[in-house]
Structures are given as structure tokens and as C-alpha cells.
Amino acid sequence: MPRILSVSGLRGVVGDGLDPDFLTRFGQAVGTLALREERNPGLVVLTRDGRPTGPMVRHCVLGGLLASGCRVLDGGVAMTPTCGVLVQHHGAAAGLQITASHNPLEWNGLKPFAPSGGVLNKTQGEALVGLLESGDFAAAGWDGVGSVETLADPHGPHLRRVLDLIDRDAIRAQRFRVVLDCNRGSGAAATPGFLREELGCEVTVLGDTPDGLFEHTPEPTEANLTGLCTAVREAGADVGFAQDPDADRLAIVDETGRYIGEELTLALCADHVLATRKGPLVVNGSTSRVNADVAESHGCAFHRSAVGEANVVGEMNRVGAALGGEGNGGVIEPRVGPVRDSLVSIAYVLDGLAKRGGKVGAWADSLPSYAIVKNKFAVPSPDRVDAACTALAAAYPDAEAKWGDGLRLDWADRWVQVRASNTEPIARVIAEAPTRDVSEALAAEATAICERAVA
């Protein structure tokens, strides 16, 4: 399995492409760029998800950071958005989260953060990749080697920012019954306590040890969350929440045990926020159009960016967005940090339920309904996706074609997109239509066209 290195960071299989030497070099590259920052040069926040390979990766990365002369603030096992908040909170020059997000157990990776507390933009990512290729790293002498400081309360700054967004007393008064599926990911390090101690919820936790030994396939899709759906019904819970391994994404299950999913996570949060705090909403080109309907219903502007967290954040900054995010369950609240955050999503859903009354299922059903289908297929290399895009455009000449982030084809009542993944050796095909049979047929036909083109 090849290493996947992009402007978004690094992922690979440990022992098969993700080796100690490259990990150390990555640490040196991040450290070198951190030393070039004007504010607190060389100050770097380091956190990780709970994967069992995390300690090995951490030691390798630390070696590179210390060799370059950095001062490292070690937050231990923490959520990816927590890393971003810590970068802002401490005024750090960089951050680095050790994670492979939703990838299987054998994977791990590195997600670098800019001084803004967000992931690297294209220019910053290209600078990091260029430095890795040149090997022109900073190298401290024996008397300039860096240091490591363990943070006593790595989660506190993040939790406090989220709590400032909501009416804690209103939520506590409801005594919500919640089933939380952490799946032994980094969300287990702080989310159960946040729900119980801060929000007064009665919580059943699935996978409450953050050791990365996942109890089900880690991506929070409907097929992987049957256990959560059953647990919600058996507990008579008000809502079920599922975090991915690094807890920047959230999927929702309603009180009947019905999978509401990832796509409606952002829509529910936007419906709640934009009702009282007006401002633009930004999503990427792969996200459900229900969000456009929600923004319109509240009299707010709606914008789309290219896929990728940094692209969403860039567009949010450009238009002064009130909220943004992606249809994979990632909500971005700029008042907390420019990064996807499952804790924000949980807080806003509970705040919305406390203030509007009723059930989460009825709330979800009140939003416009679309069916979105997500397929994927293997590609020998990312550049082969261009051939798939060309073939797809030729197959549907009646659609409005939007090029640049792969290809998106739009009709009046449906759309389909194909694009290369930045984190896996695959391409994704996403289709949306008013009904599932139409979206499934469109996705299947588009996937077949693309597979033939790259074969």
C-alpha cells in the first residue's frame, strides 16, 4: 500500500509504506516550518487519536521535532478539533495530529495544522511537501535540541469554547438520554464527560476506551452503526451520536433507532444556528443541497467550495460565514476553531432540542428531503480520475458541468460528482436526487462509466 502524501497531510499503512524514517522526516519538516513563523517560532502542539500504532508514530515525530529545535506541547490522546483549538489557545506556530481518521486499524497518519488553528491550505501544504522532498530541514546542535511539555488539561480550552455557544442550563434541565458511540476512538477521551458533567445527560457509551481497537468499521455510515441503532432503541434514548476515530465527524441516530446520518448533521446545526444568528453558510461541492434550502429558509446566503476542509474554511473566511462544513458529518464553527468538530455538532443538536422541544426524528423530517448515495472505486493513481471525469461528461451532455474539483454534473432535480480522494487510493462518486431509486441508479451508472474509463 503506497503512502498517501498530499497538501492535507500523510496517511499510510504502518509497516508497509509508513516507516519510522519518513515519519521522523515529516516531524523535521513541520518543525522547520514552525521555526520560520514570527509568533512563537518553534512552538508545536502534538496530539493523537487512540490507535495502537500511535505511540510509535509519536516517538518518531517527536524525534524530528526535537531534532529541529522545537518546543512541543504534548496533549496526548485528543480529538482532532482539540488540536486546532490548542494551537490557537497557546499561540503555537504549528500543530500536528497523529491520526488516520476513518481509515482501518492498520493505517495511521499525520494531519498538520497552521498557526490559525486550521488545517494547511494549498500554499502551506505545498511548502511542507516541497520541504519533505528537498530535505532542507533545520538541525539543532546539541545545545539547541527541543523540549517536550505535557499539557495538564488538553481538553479544557476546547470544551469551554463549545460551552460558550449554548444554553447549558436549558440542556441540563432536559436530562437527555444519549447513546454515544466513540468506537474506542479519541472522542472517548473527553466526550462522555462533556455530556455527563457539563450537560447533565444520562449517557450510555459504546467503545469508551480510546485505544483505537475499533469495535466496528470506523467510518460512521449506516452499515457500520447497526449496533448504535439497536442500543438507542434498547435504552429508550432521545438520540444517538457516533463519532469517527478522531472525532471531527458526527453521525446521528434518532429516538427510534433510525440512522439520520452524516449529511443531516450539518443541516440540523445550520437550521438551529441560522434561525437566530444570520450569516452565510458554506459547504463543499459534495454536500447535500438540503443545506442550500436551509440557508434560504432563514434568509441567509449559501456558498459552495471545493472539497477539502481547508477549501471550506477559505471560503468561510472570504464571505464571513456564520457556519460551514461538509456532508461527511463535519461542522465548522468559526467561533470555536476553523476545523470540523463533532463536539460542536453534539452541542448544537442538544441545544436545538432543548429550545424547540419535540424529537430529533421530527426535526430531521421537517427539513427538505433528498436521497444521497456515495460510491467509491479503486484507481491506480489519482491522475487516472481525469479520464473518468472526461468519460462522465461525455455520457451526460445535457448536464451543467463544473470542473476543477473532479467533475460535478447538475440537472434541475439531481446531481452527480466524481473526484479523487486525498486520503485513500480511490475515487468517490456521489449522487443526489429527490428519491433513493433515482440517486442509486444515477450513482451506479456513473460509477460503471468511471470504472470502465480507468480500467
Secondary structure, 3 states (H helix, E strand, C coil): CCCEEECCEEEEEECEEECHHHHHHHHHHHHHHHHCCCCCCCEEEEEECCCCCHHHHHHHHHHHHHHHCCEEEEEEECCHHHHHHHHHHHCCCEEEEECCCCCCCCEEEEEEECCCCCECCHHHHHHHHHHHHHCCCCCCCCCCCCEEEECCCCCHHHHHHHHCCCCHHHHHHHCCEEEEECCCCHHHHCHHHHHHHHCCCEEEEECCCCCCCCCCCCCCCHHHCHHHHHHHHHHCCCEEEEECCCCCCEEEECCCCCEEECHHHHHHHHHHHHCCCCCCEEEECCCCCHHHHHHHHCCCCEEEECCCHHHHHHHHHHHCCCEEEECCCEEECCCCCCCECHHHHHHHHHHHHHHHCCCHHHHHHCCCCCEEEEEEEECCCHHHHHHHHHHHHHHCCCCEEEECCCEEEECCCCEEEEEECCCCCEEEEEEEECCHHHHHHHHHHHHHHHHHHHC
